[in-house]
Amino acid sequence: MGRMFGTDGVRGLANAELTAELALKVAAAAAEVLAPPGSGSQRPVAVVGRDPRASGEMLEAAVTAGLTAAGVDVVLVGILPTPAVAYLTDAYGAALGVMISASHNPMPDNGIKIFAAGGHKLDDEIEDRIEAAIAAGPSRRPVGAGIGRVDVAFDATSRYLSHLAQAQGAGLDGLTVVVDCAHGAASTVAPEAYRAAGATVIAISAEPDGLNINDGCGSTHLEVLQRAVVEHGADLGLAHDGDADRCLAVDATGAVVDGDAILTVLAIGMRDSGELVENTLVATVMSNLGLHIAMREAGIELRTTAVGDRYVLEELRAGGFSLGGEQSGHVVLPGHGTTGDGVLTGLRLMGRMAQTGASLRTLAAAMTSLPQVLINVRVADKAAVAVAPQVRSAIEVAEAELGDTGRVLLRPSGTEQLVRVMVEAADQDVAQRIAETLAGYVASA
């Protein structure tokens, strides 16, 4: 059996791969690893939230059963973004937090994301211990007064909104924003947070019915937002995914402002305000070469990590840095949260616009994206490809041709027998040609 935890929790087709039975086992095992029994009558506490998809109701019940069966009290916070659950795990002093969501995946999927005390994502060693506990079966079966109890946190949304208000920075009076909530977890809190900060808000895709999450909307379908921004004459648009841990933007002309461009705007702003610790930004190896160039021109050091916001988080924590993120729109501000927060990202991005009086198009122009070509190549052994002499030789030839004007990256998939071939160059045709050549060598290795 392969590893159960992926790059962001346990995920699968709800009630087929991710069943209620499995959810119960994952929750009980997480309780054993992260929430040892309290002293005396004091039981450990877990925060549980979810996005609006229909299967979340079933999985919330199963997770709650697994936690309470292990002697953990459960605080239900309802439908809230993933970063809200991380924040509330810390705010309520809980031993762990559980978010039930499949993020940007289609409605039939669902997932379980687990946070340790303080709202921090789990490292590989903790996930391995949870998987071992699932395999071993439950060792804690309290009875009587030892069984966990369930409570509802009616103040969860207001506490999260207050947290956002404290972290937002400049007021947003005079700005008009269209926000695409993906019919997801941000449908209530994102418009409320932006209005509270002073912006005029036009909310779209903000009527979740349990079945329409991410359906032709949100951060994976920006064309809806692009049209709405132009039609309303708004200053910008913001798009969240199903659990609102990411944010992408659209400027007033309808042009997309991706995660790399958002990081550029925020990094320069934080440099100017003295908030950018050690003048350093953390991003992944998949960030566009244009980000590297923009940061070099701005006098900002760029540190890169493996793909996945968890690795960005690890580097941020290790170095004590204040800003990191991914091209996909996961942006982490450790001074205000322990994980990517799409709503906070939107607030800070608009805050920079309000502070400078500049349009998003002008601010984002500090970075120019180079053409990027990505080809997924199915292989028999992705590990063997990485060391194949003909592949290494082809990479050297490609890098020599590109010089300082481009970049080559071969990355094995974390879950499939695939190798991702990525090439960036100043010219689209050159990037396409080199990527196709390298993909051919990879396929034949």
Solvent accessible surface area in square Angstrom, and as a share of the most:
residue,aa,sasa,rsa
1,M,213,0.95
2,G,60,0.58
3,R,107,0.39
4,M,34,0.15
5,F,7,0.03
6,G,29,0.28
7,T,82,0.48
8,D,33,0.17
9,G,9,0.09
10,V,7,0.04
11,R,78,0.28
12,G,10,0.09
13,L,73,0.37
14,A,16,0.13
15,N,104,0.53
16,A,63,0.49
17,E,115,0.52
18,L,1,0.01
19,T,33,0.19
20,A,30,0.23
21,E,118,0.53
22,L,37,0.19
23,A,0,0.00
24,L,72,0.36
25,K,109,0.46
26,V,0,0.00
27,A,2,0.02
28,A,15,0.11
29,A,4,0.03
30,A,0,0.00
31,A,0,0.00
32,E,43,0.19
33,V,24,0.14
34,L,28,0.14
35,A,0,0.00
36,P,88,0.55
37,P,93,0.59
38,G,33,0.32
39,S,97,0.62
40,G,83,0.80
41,S,109,0.70
42,Q,125,0.56
43,R,60,0.22
44,P,20,0.12
45,V,39,0.22
46,A,0,0.00
47,V,0,0.00
48,V,0,0.00
49,G,0,0.00
50,R,33,0.12
51,D,0,0.00
52,P,10,0.06
53,R,0,0.00
54,A,42,0.32
55,S,22,0.14
56,G,0,0.00
57,E,104,0.47
58,M,61,0.27
59,L,0,0.00
60,E,30,0.13
61,A,65,0.50
62,A,9,0.07
63,V,1,0.00
64,T,17,0.10
65,A,42,0.32
66,G,0,0.00
67,L,0,0.00
68,T,15,0.09
69,A,49,0.38
70,A,4,0.03
71,G,7,0.07
72,V,0,0.00
73,D,32,0.16
74,V,1,0.01
75,V,27,0.16
76,L,32,0.16
77,V,12,0.07
78,G,29,0.28
79,I,77,0.39
80,L,1,0.00
81,P,0,0.00
82,T,1,0.00
83,P,7,0.04
84,A,0,0.00
85,V,0,0.00
86,A,1,0.01
87,Y,60,0.23
88,L,0,0.00
89,T,0,0.00
90,D,82,0.43
91,A,35,0.27
92,Y,54,0.20
93,G,63,0.61
94,A,4,0.03
95,A,22,0.17
96,L,0,0.00
97,G,0,0.00
98,V,1,0.01
99,M,0,0.00
100,I,0,0.00
101,S,0,0.00
102,A,0,0.00
103,S,4,0.02
104,H,65,0.29
105,N,30,0.16
106,P,84,0.53
107,M,54,0.24
108,P,63,0.40
109,D,28,0.14
110,N,0,0.00
111,G,1,0.01
112,I,2,0.01
113,K,6,0.03
114,I,11,0.05
115,F,1,0.01
116,A,24,0.18
117,A,59,0.46
118,G,20,0.20
119,G,0,0.00
120,H,55,0.24
121,K,34,0.14
122,L,12,0.06
123,D,67,0.35
124,D,67,0.35
125,E,95,0.43
126,I,32,0.16
127,E,9,0.04
128,D,71,0.37
129,R,113,0.41
130,I,0,0.00
131,E,36,0.16
132,A,61,0.47
133,A,19,0.15
134,I,27,0.14
135,A,92,0.72
136,A,88,0.68
137,G,26,0.25
138,P,72,0.45
139,S,94,0.60
140,R,46,0.17
141,R,181,0.66
142,P,42,0.27
143,V,121,0.69
144,G,61,0.58
145,A,93,0.72
146,G,28,0.27
147,I,78,0.40
148,G,6,0.06
149,R,167,0.61
150,V,75,0.43
151,D,93,0.48
152,V,69,0.40
153,A,15,0.12
154,F,185,0.77
155,D,62,0.32
156,A,1,0.01
157,T,47,0.27
158,S,65,0.42
159,R,85,0.31
160,Y,0,0.00
161,L,36,0.18
162,S,58,0.38
163,H,25,0.11
164,L,1,0.01
165,A,55,0.43
166,Q,155,0.69
167,A,4,0.03
168,Q,27,0.12
169,G,57,0.55
170,A,39,0.30
171,G,42,0.40
172,L,1,0.00
173,D,115,0.60
174,G,78,0.75
175,L,19,0.10
176,T,34,0.20
177,V,0,0.00
178,V,0,0.00
179,V,0,0.00
180,D,0,0.00
181,C,0,0.00
182,A,0,0.00
183,H,34,0.15
184,G,1,0.01
185,A,3,0.03
186,A,0,0.00
187,S,14,0.09
188,T,81,0.47
189,V,3,0.01
190,A,0,0.00
191,P,6,0.04
192,E,76,0.34
193,A,6,0.05
194,Y,0,0.00
195,R,124,0.45
196,A,87,0.68
197,A,7,0.06
198,G,27,0.26
199,A,8,0.06
200,T,82,0.48
201,V,15,0.09
202,I,43,0.22
203,A,40,0.31
204,I,35,0.18
205,S,20,0.13
206,A,26,0.20
207,E,139,0.62
208,P,53,0.33
209,D,98,0.51
210,G,10,0.09
211,L,108,0.54
212,N,31,0.16
213,I,3,0.02
214,N,12,0.06
215,D,102,0.53
216,G,36,0.35
217,C,5,0.03
218,G,1,0.01
219,S,9,0.06
220,T,64,0.37
221,H,63,0.28
222,L,25,0.12
223,E,82,0.37
224,V,43,0.25
225,L,0,0.00
226,Q,52,0.23
227,R,137,0.50
228,A,10,0.08
229,V,0,0.00
230,V,86,0.49
231,E,134,0.60
232,H,98,0.44
233,G,64,0.62
234,A,3,0.03
235,D,52,0.27
236,L,0,0.00
237,G,0,0.00
238,L,0,0.00
239,A,0,0.00
240,H,0,0.00
241,D,1,0.00
242,G,0,0.00
243,D,0,0.00
244,A,0,0.00
245,D,3,0.02
246,R,29,0.10
247,C,0,0.00
248,L,18,0.09
249,A,0,0.00
250,V,0,0.00
251,D,3,0.02
252,A,51,0.39
253,T,83,0.48
254,G,9,0.09
255,A,39,0.31
256,V,72,0.41
257,V,6,0.04
258,D,36,0.19
259,G,0,0.00
260,D,0,0.00
261,A,11,0.08
262,I,0,0.00
263,L,0,0.00
264,T,0,0.00
265,V,4,0.02
266,L,8,0.04
267,A,0,0.00
268,I,31,0.15
269,G,10,0.09
270,M,11,0.05
271,R,84,0.30
272,D,83,0.43
273,S,62,0.40
274,G,66,0.64
275,E,74,0.33
276,L,11,0.05
277,V,61,0.35
278,E,122,0.55
279,N,60,0.31
280,T,1,0.00
281,L,0,0.00
282,V,0,0.00
283,A,0,0.00
284,T,2,0.01
285,V,40,0.23
286,M,26,0.12
287,S,0,0.00
288,N,5,0.03
289,L,21,0.10
290,G,1,0.01
291,L,0,0.00
292,H,41,0.19
293,I,52,0.26
294,A,6,0.05
295,M,1,0.00
296,R,164,0.60
297,E,136,0.61
298,A,18,0.14
299,G,50,0.48
300,I,7,0.04
301,E,89,0.40
302,L,32,0.16
303,R,91,0.33
304,T,60,0.35
305,T,17,0.10
306,A,57,0.44
307,V,40,0.23
308,G,11,0.10
309,D,9,0.04
310,R,13,0.05
311,Y,66,0.25
312,V,0,0.00
313,L,13,0.06
314,E,82,0.37
315,E,45,0.20
316,L,2,0.01
317,R,146,0.53
318,A,90,0.70
319,G,29,0.28
320,G,47,0.45
321,F,8,0.03
322,S,16,0.10
323,L,0,0.00
324,G,0,0.00
325,G,1,0.01
326,E,18,0.08
327,Q,49,0.22
328,S,39,0.25
329,G,0,0.00
330,H,15,0.07
331,V,2,0.01
332,V,0,0.00
333,L,7,0.03
334,P,51,0.32
335,G,68,0.66
336,H,57,0.25
337,G,25,0.24
338,T,36,0.21
339,T,5,0.03
340,G,0,0.00
341,D,9,0.05
342,G,0,0.00
343,V,0,0.00
344,L,4,0.02
345,T,0,0.00
346,G,0,0.00
347,L,2,0.01
348,R,31,0.11
349,L,0,0.00
350,M,0,0.00
351,G,5,0.05
352,R,34,0.12
353,M,7,0.03
354,A,38,0.30
355,Q,113,0.50
356,T,60,0.35
357,G,69,0.66
358,A,26,0.20
359,S,54,0.35
360,L,1,0.00
361,R,131,0.48
362,T,86,0.50
363,L,27,0.14
364,A,13,0.10
365,A,72,0.56
366,A,46,0.35
367,M,16,0.07
368,T,105,0.61
369,S,64,0.41
370,L,25,0.13
371,P,35,0.22
372,Q,57,0.25
373,V,12,0.07
374,L,85,0.43
375,I,42,0.21
376,N,82,0.42
377,V,13,0.07
378,R,160,0.58
379,V,19,0.11
380,A,102,0.79
381,D,70,0.36
382,K,45,0.19
383,A,70,0.54
384,A,50,0.39
385,V,6,0.03
386,A,47,0.37
387,V,112,0.65
388,A,13,0.10
389,P,106,0.67
390,Q,74,0.33
391,V,1,0.00
392,R,113,0.41
393,S,57,0.37
394,A,11,0.08
395,I,10,0.05
396,E,113,0.51
397,V,102,0.59
398,A,6,0.05
399,E,84,0.38
400,A,84,0.65
401,E,92,0.41
402,L,8,0.04
403,G,44,0.43
404,D,142,0.74
405,T,79,0.46
406,G,11,0.11
407,R,48,0.17
408,V,16,0.09
409,L,38,0.19
410,L,35,0.18
411,R,57,0.21
412,P,58,0.36
413,S,2,0.02
414,G,67,0.65
415,T,107,0.62
416,E,74,0.33
417,Q,79,0.35
418,L,16,0.08
419,V,3,0.02
420,R,49,0.18
421,V,0,0.00
422,M,1,0.00
423,V,0,0.00
424,E,0,0.00
425,A,2,0.02
426,A,77,0.60
427,D,68,0.35
428,Q,91,0.40
429,D,107,0.56
430,V,43,0.25
431,A,0,0.00
432,Q,65,0.29
433,R,119,0.44
434,I,7,0.03
435,A,0,0.00
436,E,94,0.42
437,T,71,0.41
438,L,2,0.01
439,A,12,0.10
440,G,41,0.40
441,Y,93,0.35
442,V,0,0.00
443,A,67,0.52
444,S,84,0.54
445,A,56,0.44
